């Protein structure tokens, strides 16, 4: 009888205590040191410069950036990406500036749809084009980070790009990143040195040291090998069909 009364009293007390208050560390069975519940239905954002570096190619110094930022909730997000370069001859190119809607379709993959622009600046004739984007971004098995997009421009050009990265965590502070990217053009765009077919492949290794989670300087090497019609276009302009450069930069986010 005493046991029955004890169980009924416990049930009555718990009936007046919400699950939220128990999870907040103030319930009868909660530890006072527990944190408050995570409010995962609020929008939040992040900006990351995965690459912000100086490259040295044949005595030409070049600043290269590769950044992305997003804002939203777990499922729906506004996603912005940009990649480009600027050299010590006061010219460069904006390889892409993309504004996309991103939707989480699985725990590790997003589908993205948006608009983008590509242009150059400095010496020579200015070239620019605008395009629509459809792509996927996510984490493949074995922790490969993948980003692939189909782009169709306002001039009828279309091309597919593919990028993959992998981090080897050597220690808690030291990380070696391998990176590779390539693209396939469905038609030629000579003004952008884009030949039909595979353009080639860019590979690189970067060794970084995490001073903090948000800030990590690095050094590395990058190699770009052009192929097919793209290599022919570069040789016709008097440029090499392959380049190798040493890099030094920082990776940071906030």
C-alpha positions as CSV (number, residue, x, y, z in Angstrom):
1,X,0.0,0.0,0.0
2,X,2.8,2.4,0.9
3,X,4.5,1.6,-2.4
4,X,1.4,2.3,-4.3
5,X,0.9,5.7,-2.6
6,X,4.6,6.6,-3.4
7,X,4.1,5.8,-7.1
8,X,0.9,7.8,-7.2
9,X,2.5,10.8,-5.6
10,X,5.4,10.7,-8.0
11,X,3.1,10.5,-11.0
12,X,1.0,13.4,-9.7
13,X,4.1,15.6,-9.2
14,X,5.5,14.8,-12.6
15,X,2.1,15.6,-14.2
16,X,2.6,19.2,-13.2
17,X,6.1,19.4,-14.4
18,X,6.6,20.0,-18.2
19,X,9.3,18.1,-20.1
20,X,10.8,21.5,-20.9
21,X,11.4,22.4,-17.3
22,X,13.0,19.0,-16.6
23,X,15.3,19.4,-19.6
24,X,16.2,22.8,-18.4
25,X,17.9,21.3,-15.4
26,X,15.2,22.2,-12.8
27,X,13.1,19.0,-12.8
28,X,13.0,16.4,-10.1
29,X,15.3,14.1,-12.0
30,X,17.4,16.7,-13.7
31,X,21.0,17.6,-12.8
32,X,21.2,21.4,-11.9
33,X,24.4,21.6,-14.1
34,X,22.6,20.6,-17.3
35,X,22.4,23.3,-20.0
36,X,19.1,24.8,-21.2
37,X,17.5,23.1,-24.2
38,X,18.9,23.9,-27.6
39,X,16.6,26.2,-29.6
40,X,17.3,24.7,-33.0
41,X,14.3,26.4,-34.7
42,X,16.0,29.8,-34.8
43,X,17.8,31.1,-37.9
44,X,21.6,31.4,-37.7
45,X,24.5,32.0,-40.1
46,X,28.2,31.5,-40.8
47,X,30.9,33.0,-43.1
48,X,34.0,30.9,-44.0
49,X,37.0,31.7,-46.0
50,X,38.2,28.2,-46.9
51,X,41.1,29.7,-48.9
52,X,42.5,33.2,-48.5
53,X,46.1,32.9,-49.8
54,X,49.0,34.3,-51.8
55,X,50.1,32.1,-54.8
56,X,53.5,32.6,-56.5
57,X,53.5,31.6,-60.2
58,X,56.4,32.4,-62.4
59,X,57.4,35.5,-60.4
60,X,53.8,36.8,-60.4
61,X,52.2,37.2,-56.9
62,X,48.4,36.5,-56.8
63,X,45.8,36.8,-54.1
64,X,43.3,34.0,-54.3
65,X,40.1,33.7,-52.3
66,X,37.4,31.0,-51.9
67,X,34.6,31.9,-49.5
68,X,31.0,31.0,-48.7
69,X,28.4,32.2,-46.3
70,X,24.9,31.1,-45.4
71,X,22.0,32.2,-43.2
72,X,18.8,30.3,-42.3
73,X,17.6,27.3,-40.4
74,X,18.4,23.6,-40.7
75,X,16.4,22.9,-43.8
76,X,16.1,26.2,-45.7
77,X,19.1,28.6,-46.2
78,X,20.3,31.5,-48.3
79,X,23.8,30.5,-49.6
80,X,26.4,32.8,-51.1
81,X,29.7,31.6,-52.6
82,X,32.5,33.6,-54.3
83,X,35.9,32.6,-55.7
84,X,38.4,34.7,-57.6
85,X,41.9,36.1,-57.8
86,X,43.8,39.4,-58.0
87,X,47.5,39.7,-59.1
88,X,50.3,42.3,-58.6
89,X,49.7,43.5,-62.2
90,X,46.4,45.0,-61.0
91,X,44.2,42.6,-62.9
92,X,42.3,39.5,-61.9
93,X,39.0,37.6,-62.3
94,X,35.9,36.9,-60.3
95,X,35.4,33.2,-61.2
96,X,32.0,33.1,-59.6
97,X,29.7,35.0,-57.3
98,X,26.7,32.8,-56.6
99,X,23.5,33.5,-54.7
100,X,21.5,30.4,-54.1
101,X,18.6,28.9,-52.2
102,X,19.8,25.8,-50.4
103,X,17.5,23.0,-49.1
104,X,18.6,20.1,-47.0
105,X,17.3,16.9,-48.5
106,X,19.2,14.4,-46.4
107,X,21.2,14.7,-43.1
108,X,24.4,15.3,-45.2
109,X,23.3,16.8,-48.5
110,X,21.8,20.0,-49.8
111,X,20.3,20.8,-53.2
112,X,20.9,24.3,-54.4
113,X,19.3,26.6,-57.0
114,X,20.3,30.2,-57.8
115,X,22.0,32.8,-60.0
116,X,25.6,33.7,-60.5
117,X,28.1,36.0,-62.3
118,X,31.6,35.7,-63.7
119,X,33.8,38.6,-64.8
120,X,37.4,39.9,-65.1
121,X,38.9,43.3,-64.3
122,X,42.1,45.2,-64.9
123,X,44.1,45.2,-68.2
124,X,42.5,44.0,-71.4
125,X,38.9,43.8,-72.5
126,X,36.3,43.2,-69.8
127,X,34.3,40.0,-70.2
128,X,31.3,39.0,-68.1
129,X,28.5,36.5,-68.1
130,X,25.5,35.6,-65.9
131,X,24.2,32.2,-65.4
132,X,21.7,30.0,-63.6
133,X,22.9,27.3,-61.2
134,X,21.6,23.9,-60.1
135,X,23.8,21.8,-57.8
136,X,24.5,19.6,-54.9
137,X,26.7,20.1,-51.9
138,X,27.4,17.8,-49.0
139,X,29.5,15.2,-47.2
140,X,30.1,11.9,-49.1
141,X,31.0,8.6,-47.4
142,X,34.5,8.6,-45.8
143,X,34.2,12.4,-45.1
144,X,34.8,13.7,-48.6
145,X,33.3,17.2,-48.9
146,X,31.8,17.6,-52.4
147,X,30.4,20.6,-54.3
148,X,29.1,20.2,-57.9
149,X,27.1,22.5,-60.1
150,X,25.6,22.8,-63.5
151,X,25.7,26.4,-64.9
152,X,23.9,27.7,-67.9
153,X,24.7,31.3,-68.9
154,X,22.6,34.0,-70.6
155,X,24.8,33.5,-73.7
156,X,23.9,29.8,-74.0
157,X,27.1,28.5,-72.5
158,X,26.8,25.5,-70.2
159,X,29.3,23.7,-68.0
160,X,29.5,21.4,-65.1
161,X,32.1,21.8,-62.3
162,X,33.1,19.4,-59.6
163,X,35.1,20.0,-56.4
164,X,36.2,17.6,-53.6
165,X,38.1,18.1,-50.4
166,X,39.4,15.8,-47.7
167,X,41.0,16.6,-44.3
168,X,43.5,14.4,-42.6
169,X,43.6,15.3,-38.9
170,X,47.2,14.6,-38.1
171,X,46.8,15.9,-34.5
172,X,44.3,18.1,-32.7
173,X,46.0,21.2,-34.2
174,X,47.6,20.0,-37.5
175,X,45.4,19.2,-40.5
176,X,46.4,18.3,-44.0
177,X,43.8,19.1,-46.6
178,X,43.8,17.6,-50.1
179,X,41.8,19.4,-52.8
180,X,40.9,18.7,-56.4
181,X,38.5,20.3,-58.9
182,X,37.7,20.0,-62.6
183,X,35.0,21.1,-65.0
184,X,33.4,20.0,-68.3
185,X,32.1,22.5,-70.8
186,X,29.4,21.5,-73.2
187,X,30.4,24.2,-75.7
188,X,33.3,26.6,-76.2
189,X,33.6,30.1,-74.7
190,X,36.8,31.4,-76.1
191,X,36.6,34.8,-74.4
192,X,36.8,32.9,-71.0
193,X,39.5,30.5,-72.2
194,X,37.0,27.7,-71.9
195,X,37.3,25.0,-74.5
196,X,34.7,22.3,-75.1
197,X,35.1,19.1,-73.1
198,X,37.2,18.7,-69.9
199,X,39.2,21.8,-69.0
200,X,41.7,20.0,-66.9
201,X,42.3,19.4,-63.2
202,X,43.5,21.4,-60.3
203,X,45.0,19.6,-57.3
204,X,46.6,20.9,-54.1
205,X,47.7,20.1,-50.6
206,X,47.6,22.5,-47.7
207,X,48.9,22.0,-44.2
208,X,47.3,24.2,-41.6
209,X,47.7,24.8,-37.9
210,X,44.7,25.7,-35.9
211,X,45.6,28.5,-33.5
212,X,41.9,28.3,-32.7
213,X,38.9,26.6,-34.2
214,X,38.1,29.8,-36.1
215,X,41.6,30.7,-37.4
216,X,44.3,28.5,-39.1
217,X,47.3,29.7,-41.1
218,X,48.6,27.2,-43.7
219,X,51.2,26.6,-46.4
220,X,50.9,24.3,-49.4
221,X,51.3,23.6,-53.1
222,X,48.8,23.8,-56.0
223,X,49.1,22.4,-59.5
224,X,46.8,23.2,-62.4
225,X,47.0,21.0,-65.6
226,X,44.8,22.2,-68.5
227,X,43.7,19.7,-71.2
228,X,41.9,19.4,-74.5
229,X,40.6,22.5,-76.2
230,X,41.2,24.7,-73.1
231,X,44.9,23.9,-73.3
232,X,44.9,24.7,-77.0
233,X,43.3,28.1,-76.3
234,X,45.9,28.9,-73.7
235,X,48.8,27.9,-75.9
236,X,47.4,30.1,-78.7
237,X,47.5,33.0,-76.3
238,X,51.1,32.3,-75.4
239,X,50.2,30.9,-72.0
240,X,51.4,27.6,-70.4
241,X,49.1,24.6,-70.3
242,X,50.2,23.8,-66.7
243,X,51.2,25.8,-63.6
244,X,52.6,24.9,-60.2
245,X,52.6,27.3,-57.3
246,X,53.5,27.6,-53.7
247,X,50.8,29.0,-51.5
248,X,50.5,30.6,-48.0
249,X,47.4,31.8,-46.4
250,X,44.8,31.6,-43.7
251,X,41.5,29.7,-43.3
252,X,39.0,31.4,-41.0
253,X,35.3,31.6,-40.2
254,X,32.9,33.5,-38.0
